[in-house]
């Protein structure tokens, strides 16, 4: 039996599945978010980097001058809907964040300011499939395909941290709609 798939990506009728790697790679789950934020204000708690995907794994990123695609979500923001534009890897403009105020006990008391760093590798050779096949893995995914690249992160069982505490059992999935041309990402959580 293989390792747990931590991140699922879908681009150009192709499924990308990422699992834990044995050494550092260009893609990773969690880890520190080294970025200066401009645009809409938020706080006081930080945003979380849920994952970062590299162009060596998803080649379409390079065609849009992105060497890395940081996937950011407001874990401390109940019902978070976040939109941002990647100016550079270290500079991100927040276009929209709702709510803009964090909660001390969301998603549960003592939730860490940083998700564990887990290097990722492609689980196997990316394979062709339809968006419908991709979307059926997760509850309430948007139809039709909303953007060129869609990434889904279900609750992980093997990183040493619960994302949602009891919500992990409700299949809460973080979705990232990535417009590579505009270098914009929209993130939100879906539940069954």
JOVENNOR-V688865 format. One record per residue. N is the residue number from 1. PHI is phi in degrees with one decimal (* if undefined). OMEGA is omega in degrees with one decimal (999 if undefined). NEAR is the number of other ideal C-beta (glycine too) atoms within 8 Angstrom. Layout:
# JOVENNOR-V688865
N PHI OMEGA NEAR
N PHI OMEGA NEAR
This chain:
# JOVENNOR-V688865
1 * -177.5 1
2 -79.8 178.2 4
3 -80.6 179.3 7
4 -66.6 171.9 8
5 -78.1 -177.1 9
6 -94.7 -176.7 14
7 -137.6 176.7 14
8 -116.9 176.2 15
9 -123.8 178.1 14
10 -136.5 179.5 13
11 -151.0 173.5 10
12 52.0 178.7 5
13 58.0 -178.0 6
14 -132.0 176.9 10
15 -95.0 174.7 12
16 -116.8 179.0 12
17 -117.5 -177.0 11
18 -113.2 176.3 17
19 -126.7 179.9 12
20 -62.7 177.0 12
21 -99.7 179.3 9
22 -86.0 179.1 4
23 -144.1 -179.0 5
24 -62.0 178.6 5
25 -134.0 -179.3 12
26 -76.2 179.1 8
27 -119.1 -179.9 14
28 -157.7 174.2 12
29 -94.0 173.3 17
30 64.2 179.8 13
31 84.3 -178.6 12
32 -68.8 179.1 6
33 -110.2 -179.1 11
34 -93.3 -179.4 4
35 -148.0 169.3 9
36 -94.3 -177.9 6
37 -103.7 172.0 9
38 -121.8 177.8 8
39 87.3 -175.8 8
40 -62.5 179.6 8
41 -87.8 179.9 5
42 -154.7 174.1 12
43 145.2 5.7 8
44 -83.1 -177.7 3
45 -76.9 -177.4 9
46 -76.7 168.3 7
47 -83.4 179.7 11
48 -111.0 167.7 14
49 -85.9 -179.9 13
50 -80.6 177.5 13
51 -161.6 172.6 15
52 -140.8 -178.6 11
53 -106.2 -177.6 16
54 -103.1 -176.8 13
55 -67.6 176.2 11
56 -69.9 176.5 7
57 -94.8 177.7 12
58 -120.8 -171.5 12
59 -62.4 179.8 7
60 -61.2 178.5 11
61 -60.2 -179.8 14
62 -62.3 178.7 9
63 -66.6 -179.9 6
64 -114.8 176.8 9
65 60.1 176.6 4
66 -113.6 174.4 11
67 -83.4 178.1 7
68 -137.6 176.9 11
69 -121.9 177.9 13
70 -73.5 -180.0 11
71 -108.0 -168.3 14
72 -114.7 179.1 14
73 -146.9 178.0 13
74 -90.4 -178.8 12
75 -60.8 -179.4 12
76 -85.0 -174.2 11
77 -115.5 -175.5 16
78 -60.4 -178.8 7
79 70.8 -173.2 7
80 -58.1 166.3 14
81 -126.2 -172.4 10
82 -127.9 172.6 16
83 -128.0 -179.0 11
84 -148.9 178.5 12
85 -118.4 -179.8 11
86 -89.8 177.0 12
87 -80.7 170.9 8
88 -146.5 179.5 5
89 -59.0 -176.8 8
90 -103.8 -179.8 6
91 -137.1 -175.6 9
92 -128.9 178.3 13
93 -96.4 176.0 10
94 -81.3 -179.4 14
95 -86.5 -179.2 9
96 -157.5 170.8 8
97 -144.5 -178.5 13
98 -138.2 -4.8 8
99 -74.5 -179.1 8
100 -93.8 179.5 9
101 -110.4 179.8 7
102 -81.2 176.5 11
103 -114.9 -179.3 9
104 -69.9 -174.1 6
105 -114.4 179.5 5
106 -114.0 2.0 11
107 -77.1 171.1 10
108 -163.3 -177.7 9
109 -57.0 177.2 5
110 64.4 175.1 4
111 -64.1 -173.6 8
112 -72.0 178.7 6
113 -76.0 -174.6 5
114 -146.3 174.8 9
115 -81.2 -179.2 13
116 -58.5 177.9 10
117 -80.1 178.9 9
118 -133.5 176.7 11
119 -63.2 -177.3 12
120 -118.0 171.4 16
121 -132.8 174.6 10
122 -68.1 -177.9 9
123 -65.3 177.1 9
124 -158.9 178.5 6
125 -65.1 178.2 4
126 -51.9 -175.9 7
127 -122.1 -180.0 7
128 -74.3 170.1 5
129 -163.9 -179.9 8
130 -83.1 175.3 6
131 -62.0 178.6 10
132 -58.6 178.3 7
133 -63.1 178.0 8
134 -61.1 -173.6 13
135 -67.0 -178.1 11
136 -65.3 179.1 7
137 -71.1 -169.8 6
138 -128.1 -178.6 13
139 -73.4 169.0 8
140 57.5 176.9 6
141 -66.4 -179.1 12
142 -68.1 174.5 8
143 -129.5 -12.1 6
144 -70.3 -179.8 5
145 -53.9 -171.7 9
146 -78.9 -177.6 6
147 -145.9 -178.1 9
148 -58.1 179.2 9
149 -123.6 175.9 12
150 -120.7 179.1 16
151 -122.8 178.2 14
152 -125.9 178.4 15
153 -125.7 176.6 14
154 -77.2 179.0 9
155 -61.1 -179.9 11
156 -79.0 178.0 11
157 -105.4 -168.9 5
158 -123.3 -178.5 8
159 -103.6 177.4 11
160 81.5 -178.7 4
161 -154.2 171.8 8
162 -88.5 176.6 7
163 -75.9 -170.5 11
164 -128.0 -175.2 11
165 57.4 -179.6 7
166 -63.6 -179.5 6
167 -65.7 176.6 11
168 -57.9 -179.8 10
169 -75.7 -179.7 5
170 -96.4 177.5 9
171 57.8 176.6 10
172 -66.2 -178.1 13
173 -121.1 175.0 13
174 -87.8 -177.0 12
175 -112.8 176.9 14
176 -124.1 174.8 14
177 -98.7 -170.5 11
178 -112.3 174.1 12
179 -93.2 -173.2 10
180 -67.8 179.4 12
181 -60.4 -179.6 6
182 -87.1 -176.1 6
183 56.9 -179.6 11
184 -120.3 179.9 11
185 -131.8 172.2 14
186 -117.1 179.0 10
187 -126.0 -179.9 15
188 -164.7 179.4 9
189 -110.1 176.8 10
190 -117.4 178.5 10
191 -133.0 -179.4 10
192 -79.5 999 5
